Every structure is written in structure tokens, then in C-alpha cells.
Amino acid sequence: MPKLTIFHNSRCSKSRETLALLEKAGADVKVVNYLDTPPTPPELKALLTQLGMKPEEIVRTKEERYAELGFKTKPPQGDEWLKILSANPELIERPIVTNGKKAVIGRPPENVKALL
């Protein structure tokens, strides 16, 4: 089984459930507390490639920070999000799990079974 990396927020129930599922499956998991160690713009770009998604698809638009930054009226576009998400990691959908080639969002947590 490949080593997995989870971009984890311990305050998020779905993130905790996803990590528990991976540990129960016996996966070798590297935990990245992404609020403390945010992914860089190049790391985000690589994750998005693995997810097969655009930056705006992993943005948590209901977070207070999203409104504080004025994005409800004028959201950024495309790669502009990479710097914004890196600087404001609370806006990143969670959890993201990757095996280095493919990534999934653990919502629902069962999504990660595709990587096991």
C-alpha cells in the first residue's frame, strides 16, 4: 500500500473520520495539519492536478474568511486562488488525501477507499 498524506484539520469531524478510516485500514499515513503548515501554491497546483479539479472547486465559500475577503461579491479566478488558499488555508476544502499520484477529498470519508 502506498504512503498516503492527509491534509488534516483536527477540529473537523469529517477530517477526523477520514483519518480514523485510514488508520483502521492500516494505511501508512503522513498527517499534515494544513492550518499550521499550509500547502504552497505549487503544492496546491499539484494537488489540484491529482484531484482533477480547478482551484475554485476546493474553496469553502461558507467560511467567514471568504466573506471577510470580499469574495462573495468578486471571487478570484483560476490560479489567483493558489496564493489566496495558501495564505488562508481555512478556505481549503478538507480533508484532502493523496498517494502522490491521485488525490481525493474525504467528503464523505469513504471517498478515500479509492486510494487504499
C-alpha positions as CSV (number, residue, x, y, z in Angstrom):
1,M,0.0,0.0,0.0
2,P,1.4,3.4,-0.9
3,K,2.1,6.0,1.7
4,L,-0.8,8.5,2.0
5,T,-0.7,12.1,3.0
6,I,-3.8,13.7,4.6
7,F,-4.2,17.4,4.8
8,H,-5.9,17.4,8.1
9,N,-7.9,19.7,10.4
10,S,-8.3,18.1,13.8
11,R,-11.3,20.3,14.5
12,C,-13.2,19.0,11.5
13,S,-15.3,15.9,12.2
14,K,-15.0,14.7,8.5
15,S,-11.3,15.1,8.7
16,R,-11.1,13.1,11.9
17,E,-13.4,10.4,10.5
18,T,-11.2,10.2,7.4
19,L,-8.0,9.8,9.4
20,A,-9.6,7.1,11.6
21,L,-10.8,5.2,8.4
22,L,-7.2,5.3,7.0
23,E,-5.7,4.2,10.3
24,K,-8.2,1.4,10.7
25,A,-7.3,0.2,7.2
26,G,-3.6,0.1,8.3
27,A,-2.5,2.8,5.9
28,D,0.9,4.4,6.3
29,V,-0.3,8.0,6.7
30,K,1.6,11.2,7.0
31,V,-0.6,13.8,8.7
32,V,-0.2,17.4,7.6
33,N,-2.0,19.9,9.8
34,Y,-2.6,22.3,7.0
35,L,-3.7,25.2,9.1
36,D,-0.3,25.2,10.7
37,T,1.6,24.2,7.6
38,P,-0.4,25.4,4.6
39,P,0.4,24.0,1.2
40,T,2.4,26.3,-1.0
41,P,0.9,27.4,-4.3
42,P,3.0,24.8,-6.3
43,E,1.8,22.1,-3.8
44,L,-1.8,23.2,-4.3
45,K,-1.4,23.1,-8.0
46,A,-0.1,19.5,-7.8
47,L,-2.9,18.5,-5.5
48,L,-5.5,20.0,-7.9
49,T,-3.9,18.1,-10.8
50,Q,-4.2,14.9,-8.7
51,L,-7.8,15.8,-7.8
52,G,-8.7,16.7,-11.4
53,M,-10.2,19.9,-10.1
54,K,-9.9,23.7,-10.6
55,P,-8.9,25.8,-7.6
56,E,-12.3,27.3,-7.1
57,E,-13.8,23.8,-6.7
58,I,-11.9,23.3,-3.4
59,V,-12.8,26.7,-1.8
60,R,-15.0,26.7,1.3
61,T,-17.3,29.5,0.3
62,K,-19.3,29.4,3.6
63,E,-16.3,30.2,5.7
64,E,-16.4,33.6,7.4
65,R,-13.0,34.4,6.0
66,Y,-14.4,34.1,2.4
67,A,-16.8,36.9,3.1
68,E,-14.2,38.9,5.0
69,L,-12.0,38.9,2.0
70,G,-14.9,40.2,-0.2
71,F,-15.1,37.1,-2.4
72,K,-18.9,36.9,-2.2
73,T,-19.2,39.9,-4.5
74,K,-16.0,39.4,-6.5
75,P,-14.3,35.9,-6.3
76,P,-10.9,35.4,-7.7
77,Q,-10.4,33.3,-10.8
78,G,-8.2,30.3,-11.7
79,D,-4.7,30.3,-10.4
80,E,-5.2,33.5,-8.4
81,W,-6.7,31.1,-5.8
82,L,-3.4,29.3,-5.3
83,K,-1.8,32.2,-3.4
84,I,-5.0,33.0,-1.6
85,L,-5.6,29.5,-0.4
86,S,-2.0,29.1,0.7
87,A,-2.3,32.4,2.7
88,N,-5.8,31.5,4.0
89,P,-5.8,27.7,4.4
90,E,-9.1,27.7,6.3
91,L,-10.7,28.2,2.9
92,I,-9.4,24.8,1.6
93,E,-11.9,22.0,1.5
94,R,-11.0,19.2,3.8
95,P,-9.6,16.7,4.2
96,I,-7.6,16.1,1.1
97,V,-5.8,12.7,0.9
98,T,-3.2,11.9,-1.7
99,N,-1.0,8.9,-2.6
100,G,1.3,11.2,-4.7
101,K,-0.4,10.3,-8.0
102,K,-4.1,10.7,-7.2
103,A,-5.9,12.7,-4.6
104,V,-9.5,12.7,-3.2
105,I,-11.5,14.9,-0.9
106,G,-12.7,12.9,2.2
107,R,-16.3,14.1,1.9
108,P,-17.7,11.6,2.6
109,P,-14.7,9.9,4.3
110,E,-15.4,6.7,2.3
111,N,-14.0,8.5,-0.8
112,V,-10.5,7.7,0.4
113,K,-11.1,4.0,-0.1
114,A,-10.2,4.6,-3.7
115,L,-6.6,5.2,-2.6
116,L,-6.3,2.1,-0.5
